[in-house]
Amino acid sequence: MGKAQVGSLAPGRVVGDGRYRLLAQFGVDERGDAHLWRARDGQLKRDVALTLLVGDPADPEAARLARRTLERATHASKFGHGGVARVLDVLALGSGITSSEGLLGVVVAEWTKGSDLVDLVAQRPVAPAAAARMVQALAEAVEQAHQNGLVLGLDHPQRLRLTPSGALKLAFPGPLPEATLRDDVKALGAVLYLLLTGRWALPGGPPAIQPAPTTPQGRIVPPRQLIPTVPADLSSLAVRTIEDGGNGGIRTSAAILRMLDQVAEEEERTQLIKAVGGDAAAEGEGTVWTTKKPVKDVARRRKLALGVTVLVVATVVILAWGGLMLINVFQGDSKASGPTINVAAPPASSQPAGQPPASSQPAPPPSPAVGAAVKPQAVAVYNPEGKGDNTARAKFATDGKPETQWRTEQYKQQFPVIKPGVGLVVTFKDPINLSQVQIGGGTAGTKVEIRSATEKNPDLADTKVVGNGDLKDGDTTIPLAQPTQGEYFIVWITALGGDDGKFQTEIADLTFLPAG
């Protein structure tokens, strides 16, 4: 459907009623004629991920399927998880796009920085332990989405990207019309199979990736038969998750998470044995599993073994010295019954380098203290997409009076369906080393980020998240991950309080506490 329109999708073309300029294509999910593009939002001056549903508006079946995908994408916009790109907008015929554009719909999501999953596996299969960790993070997103009755639709490798932190993320949301919860689970197995082997084990994969081989009976060849270094449990997990037949199949993301936890524990034990096992452990394997390139570990094992030996010897010396000191104490208390035996203090060389005796170890440092609250010089509503909410009331959030409040507008839909958020930006006369933000009289259930900025009205992409939390009844303290020096800070609301079409957040007072 819509094949005649595909050629017009080229870099530089503008879609979505003149708002989004196409920059580069990142794949095509041919099962639903979904074209995956990076684009530039001309209004907000930021890059976004577009899932373009190509088709003929005159084809009623194609239009029906596109509507179903758009409905699912709208539902997913209410879902927040680090493993899924946030849906910013959903455009449909007559609502953001016109019939002349050759599109049936557009799903707009935040842009995910990182690298293509296809490019990653094209170089070489991923080390097993790293593959398990990548899938583990993705499975957590699937489990949370399924608990909320949402299908993510991650069963196509070009919809996924690898973030700079090494996590897999669904970068192009937009589930196919008939996708099921089971399809999400099978996709986790297929992604694991892809990472381990460089092959795709589900129908509809991109031409750039070879399909997984099958046996004469039609079964998927286990990864371990293709790459012998793949652990048997990971190989079995991938196949059992993908295939529907048999009694040993894995049907839920929760089961996958349990098995991946077991794999992680076993890997930790294996690496510890290798670290201290000397030459016997070194025979037959020359690399360790890592998220980076494989590294030769013979020298590493020797260093680890030496370090363990030194640690054991030091521990024995300390225990022996402690025993002698204990004997000295008892004999010192028994002068009447016999002569005192003076036990010499252990020589300096018996102490671990740079360490005082165990009895004189310093106490752990106390938690960082905070200083007196610093009142902002100015406060204003921060809304990159408009004039803001109740701008005249912003001053009430820092006036120190709990009876006065700033509140957002009341919305019929939750963020980020309407917009990514709204907040308050505060300016200090001089930069402060912020440690905590206390929010008084906030609406329970509101999700808040504390962001640092370099100017009063920055682009949201130019700000940095330094803390976050959920507001509860009464006062809420949001500690920063570490004290942050700055003159401008934003209290950014990513999810409003309330429900049932009456979403709104109220804040009575903001208190900014610097590091003491």
N, C-alpha and C positions, 0 to 999 in steps of 0.2 A: 504494500500500500504506500502511496506517496513517493514512489521511487523517482518520479520525474522531478520532485522538488529537492532531492538530496544534493544535486550538483550546485544549487544556489547557496548552500550552507558553506560559506568560505570565510576565512579571516577578513575582518573589516565590515562584514554585513551587520546590520543593526536589527534586532528583533525585540519583541515585547513592547510594541507601540513606541519604538524609537529610543528605548532606554538602555538596552544591553548590546554592546558591540562585541562580536565574536573575536576571540584572540587565537585560540588553538584548540584543535579537536583531540580528545583523549581516548576515544573509542566509540564503538557502536554495539549496542545490545540488539542484535538483529531480531531476536524473538519478539520484540515489541516495537521495532523501528525507533528505538530510543538512542539519540545521538548525544554523546557526552562532550561538553565543551567548557573551556575556561573562557570567561567573558568579563568585560569591564562595565560596571554599573555607572552610567554617565551621570546619574543624579547624586549618588553618594560617594562617587570617586573611589570605588574599591572593586577588587576582583571577586567574582562569584563563580560558582559551579552551576552550569545549566544542563538539565536533562530535557532535550528537545524531542517531543513526540511528533514525529513526521507522519503525515497522512493526508488523505483527501477528505475535506470536510463534508463532501457529498456522499461519502460512504458511511451509511448508518452504523454498520458493525464496527468499523474502525473508530468512529466517534464514540460509540458506547464503551469500547475497551479503554480508550483514552480517558474518558470521564472516570472510569473505575480507578485507573492509576492515579489520577489527580485527587480523587477522594481519599485514597490511601495516603498519598503524600500530605494532604491537609491534616489527616489524623496524626501522622508522624511528626508534624510540626510542633505538637504539644509534648513531644518526647525529648528529654534532654539526657545525653550521655556522651562522655568523651570519645566513645568509639563510633559515633555517628555525627556527620556534619549537620549543623542546625539548618532546618528548612526555613528560609526567609520569606518566601512568597510562592504562590501557586497561581499560574495564569491559565485561563481557559478562553475558548472562543467567545468573543463578546465581552470578555473581562480581562483585558490586558493584551490580547492578540486578536488579529483580524483574519478573516477567511483567506485574504489574499496572500498571507505570509506562508501558506503551505504547511502550517503547523496545527496540530490538534490540542496542544497544551505545552506548558513549560513549567518545570519544577526548578525554583531558584534556591540554592543552598550556599552557605558560607564556603569560601575557597579553602581547601586543605593544602597547606604547604607540605612539601616532601617529594617523594619519588613514586613512579609508576610501579605497581606490583608486577606487571608484565616485564618491565625492564629489569627488575630485581632478579627474577628467576631466570631470565634469559642469559645472565652471566654465569650463574652456577646455582644448584640447589642450596637452600639455606641449611645451616647446621641444625641438627635435630632439636637440641635444647632451645635454640633461638626460635625455631618454628613453633615449638610447643608454647613458648611464652607469647608469641604474636597471636596465636589462635586463642589462647586463654583470655587475653584482653577482649578479643572480638566476641568470644562466647559469653562473656559477662554482659556485653551490650545486648546480645540476643536474648539472654535469660531475662533481663530486666524488661525488654520490650514485650516479650511473650507474656510476662506477668501482667502487663497492661493491655493484653489482647492485640498487640500490633505486630504486623509482619514487616520486616525490614527490607527484604528483597536484595540480599547480598550475594546471590548465586551467579555472579558474573565477575570475573577477575578485574575487568577494567573499571568497575564501579568502586574498587578499593584502591587506597593509596597508603604508602608507608610514611608516617610522620617523621620529622627529624629526631624524635625521641625513641624511634624504633617500634612504635605501635601501629597496628593496622586500623584503618578507619574507613567506614562507608562514606565515600566522598561524594557520590552521586546518588542520593536517595530517589526512590520512585519505584515501588514494587510493581511487578507485572500484574495484570488484572486477576489472573488465576493463581498467583503465588500463595502458598500455604505456610503455616508454621513449620511443617515437616520440611518444606523446601529450604527454609533458613537453616535448619539443623543439618540437612544434607550438604548445604553449602559450606558449613564449618569443616566437615570431613573433606570436602573437595579442596578447600583452601589449604588445609594441612597437607593433603596429597600433593598439591601444586608446589608448596614450599619445599617438601622433601624430595620431589622428583623432577620438577619443572614441567609436569604434564597435568592436563585438566581432565577430570574424571566425570564431568556432567555434560549433558547435551548443550549445544549453543555457545560453546566457548569461542574466543577470538581466533582468527586464522593464524595469528602469530605464535600461538601455543599449540604444541602437539597434543592430541588426545591421549588419554591413558590407554595402555594396551589391555586387551582382554584375553581370557583363556578360550579354548574351543567351546567351552560350555557357556560362554558369555559372561563369566565373572571377571571382575577387575583384578588385574595382577597386583598383588600387594607391593607397596613401596620397597620393602626389604629385598624382594627378588630383583628389583632394578638397581638398588644401591645397598649393598650388604651392610654398610655401616649404620643404616637406620635401625634403631632399637625395635625389637619385636613388638613391644607394647604399643609404640606409636604407630607402627605399620598396621597392626590389627585395628587400632582405634580409627584410623582413616577409613579403612575398608568397611568396617562394621557400621560406621556412621552413614556412609554413602549408600550402601546396598540395602534394599528393602526386604529381601528374603531371609529366611533362617530365623532361629530362635535367639541368636546372640546379637541381634541388631541393636543399635543405640538410637533412641528416638527423641531424646530431649537434650537441650543444651546444659541442663543441670547435671545429667549423667556425664557429659563431655567434660565439664568442669571438674567433677570428682576424679575422673581418670587422669586429667592433666595435672591435678594436684599430686596424685600418686606418682606420676612420671617425674614431676619436679623433685619430690622427696627422694626418689630412687636415684636421680641424677646427682643430687647433692651427696648422697652416700657414695656413689661411684667415684665422684671427683675427689672426695676425702681419702678413699682407699688408694686411688691413683697417686694422690699427693704424698703419701707416706709409704707406699708399697715398694719403692725402689725399682730395681731392674725388673723384678718379676712382674710388676704392674705395667712397666713400660713396654714389655714385649708385645708386638702386634699392633700397637696404636701409636701414632706420632702426633696427633692433634687433639685439642680439647674442643668441646662444643662452646661456641661463643656467638654473640650477636655481631661480632666483627669478623674479619677474615680469620680463618683457622691459623693458629700459631703453633710452632713446634714447642712441645712441653717437656722435653727431657730435662733441660736445664731448669725449667720451672719446678719440676717435681723434686729435683735435687735440692733446690733452694728451700722449698716448702718442707722437705724432710729434715733438712738441717735446722730450719726454724722451729719445727715441732720438737726436735731433740733438745735444742737449747732451752725451750720453754719447759720441757719436762724436767731437765736437770735443775733449772732455776727454781722450779716449784719444790723439788725434793730438798734443795738446800734451805729454802725458806722454812719448810716444815720441820727439818731437823733442827735448825736454829731455834725455832719456836719451842720445840720440845726441850732443848737444853735450858732455855730461859724459864720454862715451867718448873724444871727440876730445881733450878737455882732459887726460885720463889719458895718452893716447899722446904728446901734445906735451910733457907734463911729464916723460916718460921720455926725451926727445930733446933736452935742453938743449945738448949738445955740438954738435949739427948746426945750431942756429939759435936765434933768440930765442923765448922762451916767449910764447904767446898766451893771455892770461887771458880766459876766457869767463865773463861775468857770470852769476850765478845767476838763474833765471827769476823774474820778479816774482811776488808773492803771488797776484795775480789769475789766474795761469796754472795754479794748482793747483786741482783739484776742491774745492769747498767742504767744509771740515772734514776733508780728507784729507791726511796727510803724504806726502812723496815715496815712490815705490814701494820704494826701497831701505831706508826706515825703517819700513815697515809692521810693526805688532806681530804676533808669532806668535799663532796661534789659541789660545784658552784651553785648558788641559789638561782632561781628563775629570774630573768631580767626584770628589773624594776621599771616602773613608769614614773614619769615626772608629772608635774602639775598640768592640768588641761590647758591647751592653747586655743584661744578663740580666733576663728577665721576673721580676716579683714573683710571678706565679701563672700556671699553665697548666691548662686543662681541656678536655675533649672538647666540641666544639660540634656539636650535632645538633638542628636545629629540630623534627624529627619524632619525637623519642623521648629515651631516656636516654643514648644515645651508645654508642660502641664501646670496650670495655676501659677504662673511665674510671679505674680504679685505676692503670693504666700510663701515663697522660698525663704524669706527672712525669718519666718517663724520657726524654721528647723534649727536655728542657731541662737535664738534669743534667750535660751535658758529657762523658758516658761513652759511647763508641761501642759498648761491649759490651752496653748496655741499650737497649731499643727500646720504642716504642709501636706498636701495629699495629691495624688495623681488624678487624672481624669478617670471616669468610670468606663471600662471597656466591655464590650460584649464578647470578645474573644481574648484568650490569654496570649501573652508574649510567647514566642516571637511571631505569631501569625500576623498581627497588625503591624508591629515594628519590633526591632531587636530589643528595645528596652527604653528606659528613661531614668534620669537620676538627677543628682545635685552635685555641682562642682563648687568646691570651696577654694579660696585664695588666701594664703597667709602673707603677712607683711614681710616676714623673713622665712627662708626655708626652715622646716622643722624635720627632725628625725622621727617620723611617725612610727609608733609601735602598736597602738590599739585604737579602734573606733568603737565607741559605745553608742548604741541606737536606742533611744527611749521612746516608749509609746508607739512602737512599730506594729504594723498589722501582721499577725501570726501567719506563717506559711509563705511569706514573701522571701524570695531568694535574692541575695545581694552580693555584689562584688565590690571590693575596694580597689580602685585603679589609680595609679600615679600618672601624671601628665606633665608636659613641659610648657603648656600654655593653657589659657582659659577655655578656648573653644577648639580643641584638637579633633582630628578624625578619630573615631573609635579605634581604628586599626593601629593608631600611633600611641595608644595608651597601653599600660601594662597592668595586668591583674596581680596584686600583691597580697590579697586576702579575700576570703569569701565566707558566707554563712547563711543560715536560714533564721529569719526572725521568729521569735516566740512571744507569747504574751508577756507584757512588762518590758523589761530592759534586756537587751542582747549585746554582748561584747564580742567583737570580731577581732581576734588577734591577727596581725600580719605575719606572714611566714618568716620574715626577718625585718627589723627596723629599716624604714625606707626614707631617705632624704628627699625632700621635695617642697615646692612652693604651692603646687596645685594637686588636689586629690578629688576623685569622683566617687560618690556613693551611687553605684550603678545597679538598677533593679532589672533583673533578667526574668523574673516571674512574679506576678502580682498576687496579692492575697484575694480571698473571696472565691466565688464559684457561681455556676448557673447563670452565666451571662452578665454577672455583676462583679467584674474584676477591678479591684482598686486597692491601693496601698496608702497608708497614712504614716507619717513620721512626726513625732512631737519634738524630739530634741536630738542633736548630734553632738557628741563630745569627742575631741581628738586628743589622745594622750601620747606624748613623745616618750622615747626611751629615756629611762632615768640615768 
